[in-house]
Amino acid sequence: MGFSKNFIWGASTASYQIEGAWNEDGKGLSTWDMFTSRPNAIFKNHNGKEACDHYHRYLEDIEIMKKIGLKGYRFSFSWPRIIPEGVGEVNEKGLDFYDRLVDALLEADICPYPTIYHWDYPLNLYKKGGWLNSDSSNWFAEYTRVLADRFTDRIEHWMTINEPQVFTWAGHKEGRHAPGLKLDTESLVCVAHNVLLSHGKAVQTLRSRTKRNLKIGMAPEGIVKIPATNSPQDIEAARQATFSMDSDYLRINTWWMDPVFLGHYPTDGLELLKEKGPVINDGDMEIINQPLDFFGFNNYFSEVVQHGKEGNIQIISQPPGSPRTAYQWDITPSALYWGTKFFYERYGKPIIITENGLSNLDWVSVDGQVHDPQRIDFLTRYLVELEKIIEEGIPVLGYFQWTLMDNFEWGAGYRERFGLVHVDYETQKRTLKDSAKWYARVISENGANLTKNLN
């Protein structure tokens, strides 16, 4: 079996992280433009004003995608580039950029997989209350309408929102991401509910205004728990832990995925929050629970758990010296096996791995090349696990590596390098890393002989 002949081998990016051109051609400001202007909010006060200058270098970047052999490219639209104030007047120059990008991708035989929202929220709407405003889902639907009318003639695959767990928790609870808020529980739950409504209304808008049949999903963070052994007890402990609530209530899978795929909030989550739970108006859950075509999830690391002697679920710490990424995240390849298994069992949708990769200590060597054997090893191990679950019969449609090129990594600025392509931020020179050349071989062989490709 292995990877199907139509398997989508791709890479992902996000608008604020690569585009630059922060105030060109009528683009409005985002909350990340605001947040990065705060002293010490970002590592060494980095910002995304220029980033990878993809706005001007997109043709060069598509040529790189062709060299790698990508079948799919996941990017995001910048809301304030398209509607500078978030609502109202549309910026034609912003739409023109994405027209050129999409057309160039199609000409290169690379399938576009856009994400409607990957965190660059219009600053003007933030000043009106942002996700706390009861109109926020209608603003999102208006933005989606502009995209649907312009692009559904050419784009078949869509994702609504990237990692809602992260931008709500890190941006509205911890304050370490834009917009830098530290809200109370009731307000945070309100934000989450409005984000879910925005997802649902976006799906409705796409389907009602499309010019072709669409394939729609979303890209949440997949928080996977791995069983310590293959015993039935440990597997069931991992399954329960993947779908149960705890004190990090809005970082839990079921708070976001159950409403979207099952039409209701998780019972244990509502019991945990009690009177601080969401205010649900008539019709809200029907709006959120729109039919989707695939289940996307991002994964970078996971925890290992076991069935405890007292019947409880125990987290197993990684032993000293276990492999970790430059971001100090544990390397846990079987997360793609167990995550894909658990999510398919619960939600019954074909799977797309929408992000997976690692930050590594990469630089241009004296020979002019970028040697990153750790990334090749990491990706090999994760893809082998993905292949295992495919061979067990679970439908997996594609895999998108994070990320195409080194970029602005949110609070970490330019410290972390996740890319297949090295970017010199002073000169904007791109250099394909060894991992990009390796990935090109994997794609050309459609994932066959993965372990033999390990250099």
C-alpha positions in Angstrom: 0.0 0.0 0.0 1.9 3.0 1.2 1.2 6.5 0.0 -1.5 6.8 -2.6 -0.6 7.9 -6.2 -2.6 11.1 -5.5 -1.0 11.8 -2.2 -0.3 15.6 -1.8 3.3 16.2 -0.8 3.4 19.9 0.3 4.9 22.6 2.5 3.2 25.3 4.5 3.8 29.0 5.2 1.8 31.9 6.6 1.3 35.5 5.3 2.8 37.5 8.2 5.7 35.1 8.6 7.0 35.5 5.0 5.4 38.2 3.0 6.9 41.4 4.4 5.7 44.5 2.5 3.9 45.4 5.7 2.6 48.8 4.6 2.8 48.6 0.8 0.1 48.8 -1.9 -2.7 49.8 0.5 -2.2 47.0 3.1 -3.7 47.8 6.5 -2.1 47.1 9.9 -2.5 43.9 11.8 -2.3 43.1 15.5 1.1 41.6 14.8 2.3 44.9 13.4 1.1 46.4 16.7 2.5 43.6 18.9 6.0 43.6 17.3 6.3 47.3 18.0 6.2 46.7 21.7 9.7 46.7 23.3 10.9 43.2 24.1 7.6 41.5 23.0 9.6 39.5 20.4 13.0 38.0 20.6 15.6 40.8 20.1 12.7 43.0 19.0 12.4 41.3 15.6 9.4 42.0 13.4 7.8 40.9 10.2 8.0 44.2 8.3 10.3 42.6 5.6 10.4 38.9 6.7 11.3 36.8 3.6 10.1 39.5 1.2 7.9 36.9 -0.4 5.5 39.7 -1.6 8.2 40.7 -4.1 10.0 37.3 -4.5 7.0 34.9 -4.9 8.0 33.9 -8.4 11.5 33.0 -7.2 9.9 31.0 -4.3 7.6 29.2 -6.7 10.7 28.2 -8.8 12.1 26.7 -5.5 8.8 24.8 -5.0 9.2 23.4 -8.5 12.7 22.3 -7.8 11.6 20.5 -4.7 8.6 19.0 -6.6 5.9 20.2 -4.3 2.4 18.9 -5.2 0.7 21.3 -2.8 1.5 24.7 -1.2 -0.3 25.8 1.9 -0.2 29.6 2.3 -2.5 32.1 4.0 -4.3 35.2 2.9 -3.5 38.4 4.8 -6.9 39.8 5.9 -5.6 43.4 6.3 -3.8 43.2 2.9 -7.2 42.4 1.3 -9.5 44.6 3.5 -7.3 47.1 5.2 -9.8 48.1 7.8 -11.1 44.5 8.3 -14.5 45.4 6.8 -15.6 47.7 4.1 -13.4 48.8 1.2 -11.5 46.1 -0.5 -7.9 46.7 -1.6 -7.6 45.6 -5.2 -3.9 45.6 -5.1 -3.9 43.1 -2.3 -6.2 40.8 -4.2 -4.0 41.3 -7.3 -1.0 39.9 -5.4 -2.9 36.7 -4.5 -4.2 36.5 -8.1 -0.6 36.5 -9.4 0.5 34.0 -6.7 -2.4 31.5 -7.4 -2.0 31.8 -11.1 1.7 31.2 -10.9 1.2 28.1 -8.6 -1.3 26.6 -11.0 1.0 27.2 -14.0 3.7 25.4 -12.1 1.2 22.5 -11.4 1.3 23.1 -7.7 -2.1 22.9 -6.0 -3.0 25.9 -3.8 -4.2 25.1 -0.3 -4.9 28.5 1.2 -5.8 29.2 4.9 -8.2 32.0 5.3 -6.8 33.1 8.7 -3.4 32.5 10.1 -3.3 35.1 12.9 -2.8 38.5 11.2 -6.0 40.1 12.5 -6.9 43.6 11.3 -5.8 46.2 13.8 -8.9 48.3 13.2 -11.2 45.4 14.2 -9.1 44.7 17.3 -9.9 48.3 18.3 -13.6 47.4 18.0 -13.2 44.5 20.4 -11.7 41.9 18.1 -12.8 38.4 18.8 -14.7 39.6 21.8 -17.1 41.5 19.6 -20.3 39.7 18.8 -20.1 40.9 15.3 -16.6 39.3 14.8 -18.0 36.2 13.0 -19.9 38.4 10.6 -16.7 40.4 9.9 -15.0 37.1 9.1 -17.8 36.0 6.9 -17.6 39.3 4.9 -13.9 38.7 4.5 -14.5 35.2 3.3 -17.1 36.4 0.8 -14.4 38.5 -0.9 -12.1 35.5 -1.1 -14.9 33.2 -2.4 -16.0 35.6 -5.1 -12.4 36.1 -6.3 -10.7 32.7 -6.0 -13.1 29.8 -6.0 -13.0 29.6 -9.7 -9.4 28.4 -9.4 -8.9 27.1 -5.8 -10.6 23.9 -4.8 -9.0 23.2 -1.3 -9.5 25.6 1.6 -8.7 25.7 5.3 -10.6 28.2 7.4 -8.5 28.9 10.5 -5.0 27.9 11.7 -4.4 26.6 15.3 -7.3 28.4 17.1 -6.0 26.9 20.3 -2.7 28.8 20.0 -3.8 32.2 19.0 -6.6 32.3 21.6 -4.5 30.9 24.5 -1.1 32.5 23.7 -2.6 35.7 22.4 -5.5 36.2 24.7 -4.6 34.3 27.9 -0.9 34.3 28.2 -0.2 37.5 26.4 2.9 36.3 24.6 1.4 36.5 21.1 -0.6 39.2 19.5 -2.7 40.9 20.6 -1.0 40.4 24.0 -4.0 40.1 26.2 -4.5 38.3 29.5 -8.3 37.8 29.6 -10.4 36.1 32.3 -12.1 32.8 31.7 -15.5 34.1 30.6 -13.9 36.5 28.1 -11.6 33.8 26.8 -14.5 31.4 26.3 -16.3 34.2 24.5 -13.3 34.6 22.1 -13.2 30.9 21.4 -17.0 30.7 20.7 -16.7 33.6 18.2 -13.8 32.0 16.5 -15.8 28.8 16.1 -18.8 30.8 14.7 -16.3 32.4 12.3 -15.2 29.0 11.1 -18.8 27.9 10.5 -19.8 31.1 8.7 -16.7 30.9 6.5 -17.7 27.4 5.4 -21.2 28.5 4.7 -20.0 31.5 2.7 -17.5 29.4 0.7 -20.1 26.8 -0.2 -22.9 29.3 -1.0 -20.7 31.5 -3.3 -18.4 29.0 -4.9 -17.9 28.6 -8.6 -16.8 25.0 -8.3 -17.0 22.0 -5.9 -14.8 22.7 -2.9 -12.9 20.6 -0.4 -12.9 22.4 3.0 -11.3 21.8 6.4 -9.4 23.6 9.1 -5.9 23.3 10.6 -6.1 23.0 14.4 -3.2 22.0 16.6 -3.4 18.3 17.1 -2.5 17.6 20.8 -1.7 14.0 20.7 -0.9 11.6 23.7 1.2 8.6 22.8 0.8 5.2 24.6 3.9 4.1 26.5 3.4 0.6 25.3 1.1 -1.2 22.8 -0.9 -2.7 25.6 -4.7 -2.2 25.3 -4.6 -0.3 28.7 -2.0 2.1 27.6 -3.6 2.7 24.2 -6.9 3.4 25.9 -5.2 5.8 28.4 -3.6 7.7 25.4 -6.9 7.9 23.6 -8.7 9.2 26.7 -6.0 11.7 27.4 -6.1 13.0 23.8 -9.8 13.8 24.2 -10.2 14.8 27.8 -10.3 18.3 29.4 -7.9 19.7 32.0 -7.0 23.1 33.4 -5.7 24.3 30.0 -9.3 24.1 28.9 -9.0 26.0 25.6 -5.9 24.2 24.5 -7.7 20.8 24.4 -8.7 19.1 21.2 -12.3 18.5 22.0 -13.2 22.1 22.9 -12.6 23.0 19.2 -13.0 19.7 17.3 -16.2 18.4 18.9 -18.3 21.5 18.1 -16.9 21.5 14.5 -17.3 17.8 13.7 -19.9 16.6 16.3 -22.1 19.7 16.8 -21.6 20.1 20.6 -19.1 21.1 23.2 -17.5 18.3 25.2 -19.5 17.4 28.4 -16.4 17.3 30.6 -15.4 20.8 29.3 -18.8 22.3 30.2 -18.7 20.6 33.6 -15.2 22.0 34.2 -16.2 25.6 33.3 -19.7 25.5 34.8 -21.2 29.0 34.8 -18.2 30.3 33.0 -19.0 28.3 29.9 -20.0 29.7 26.5 -23.1 31.7 25.9 -24.8 29.7 23.1 -27.5 31.4 21.1 -30.1 29.6 19.1 -28.6 28.2 15.9 -24.9 28.7 17.0 -24.0 25.0 17.1 -25.7 24.4 13.7 -23.6 27.2 12.3 -20.4 25.8 13.8 -21.1 22.2 12.7 -20.8 22.6 9.0 -20.0 19.6 6.8 -16.2 19.3 6.2 -14.3 17.2 3.7 -11.1 16.5 5.7 -9.6 16.7 9.1 -6.3 18.7 9.2 -4.0 18.9 12.1 -0.6 20.4 13.0 1.8 18.4 15.2 5.4 19.0 16.4 5.7 17.0 19.6 3.6 15.0 22.0 3.5 13.5 25.5 3.8 9.8 26.4 1.2 8.4 28.8 0.4 5.1 30.5 -2.4 3.5 32.4 -1.4 3.9 36.1 -1.7 1.3 38.8 -4.6 3.2 40.4 -6.4 3.4 37.1 -5.4 6.9 36.5 -3.5 8.3 33.4 0.2 9.0 34.1 2.4 11.2 31.9 5.8 9.6 31.3 8.7 12.0 31.2 11.3 11.5 28.5 14.5 10.1 29.9 17.5 12.5 30.2 19.3 13.0 27.0 16.3 12.2 24.8 16.4 13.9 21.4 15.0 17.4 21.3 14.7 20.1 18.6 16.4 23.4 18.8 13.1 24.7 20.2 13.6 22.2 23.0 10.5 20.2 21.9 10.7 16.4 22.4 11.0 14.4 19.2 8.1 11.9 19.2 7.5 10.5 15.7 4.7 8.1 16.7 2.5 11.1 17.3 1.6 11.0 13.6 0.6 7.4 13.9 -1.5 7.7 17.0 -2.8 11.2 16.3 -4.0 10.1 12.8 -5.6 6.9 14.3 -7.3 8.7 17.2 -8.7 11.6 15.2 -10.0 9.4 12.4 -11.7 7.0 15.0 -13.5 9.9 16.6 -14.3 12.2 13.7 -14.3 9.9 10.7 -12.8 12.3 8.2 -9.8 11.8 5.9 -6.7 13.2 7.4 -4.2 15.9 6.2 -1.1 16.6 8.2 -1.2 20.4 7.8 2.0 21.1 9.6 5.0 19.0 10.9 8.6 19.9 11.1 11.4 21.1 13.4 13.5 24.0 14.3 17.2 23.2 13.7 20.6 24.9 14.1 21.1 25.6 10.4 23.7 27.9 8.7 25.5 28.1 5.4 28.6 26.0 5.7 32.0 26.9 4.2 31.1 24.9 1.1 28.1 27.1 0.5 25.6 24.4 1.4 23.3 24.0 4.3 23.7 20.6 5.9 20.8 19.7 8.2 20.9 15.9 8.8 18.8 16.2 11.9 15.8 17.5 9.9 16.2 14.7 7.4 16.2 12.2 10.3 13.2 13.9 12.0 11.1 14.0 8.9 12.0 10.4 7.9 10.9 9.1 11.3 7.6 11.0 11.3 6.8 10.0 7.7 7.5 6.3 8.5 5.0 6.5 11.3 2.5 8.2 8.9 3.1 5.4 6.3 2.4 2.8 9.0 -1.1 4.2 9.7 -1.9 4.5 6.0 -1.0 0.8 5.6 -3.6 0.1 8.3 -6.2 1.5 6.0 -6.8 5.0 7.4 -7.2 7.6 4.6 -4.5 10.2 4.7 -4.7 12.7 1.8 -1.5 14.7 2.2 1.4 15.9 4.3 2.6 19.6 4.5 6.0 20.2 6.0 6.5 23.3 8.2 7.9 25.2 6.6 9.0 26.0 3.0 11.6 28.5 4.1 13.0 30.0 7.3 10.8 32.8 8.5 9.5 35.0 11.3 8.6 32.5 14.0 6.2 34.7 16.0 7.5 35.4 19.5 10.8 33.7 18.7 11.5 36.2 15.8 14.2 34.9 13.4 15.9 32.8 16.1 14.3 29.5 15.0 14.8 28.0 11.6 12.1 25.5 10.5 12.6 25.8 6.7 13.6 23.4 4.0 15.2 26.5 2.5 17.7 28.7 4.3 17.0 32.5 4.1 19.7 35.1 4.7 17.6 37.9 6.1 20.2 40.5 5.3 20.4 39.7 1.6 17.2 37.6 1.1 19.3 34.9 -0.6 17.6 31.5 -0.6 19.7 28.3 -0.3 18.1 24.9 -0.5 19.1 22.8 2.5 20.1 19.2 2.2 16.6 18.4 3.6 15.0 20.2 0.6 16.9 18.0 -1.8 16.0 14.9 0.3 12.3 15.9 0.3 12.5 16.3 -3.5 13.7 12.6 -3.7 10.9 11.5 -1.3 8.3 13.2 -3.5 9.7 11.9 -6.7 9.5 8.4 -5.3 6.1 9.0 -3.7 7.4 8.1 -0.3 8.8 4.7 -1.3 12.1 3.6 0.4 11.9 6.2 3.1 14.5 4.7 5.3 16.9 4.2 2.4 16.7 7.9 1.8 18.1 8.7 5.2 21.6 10.1 4.7 
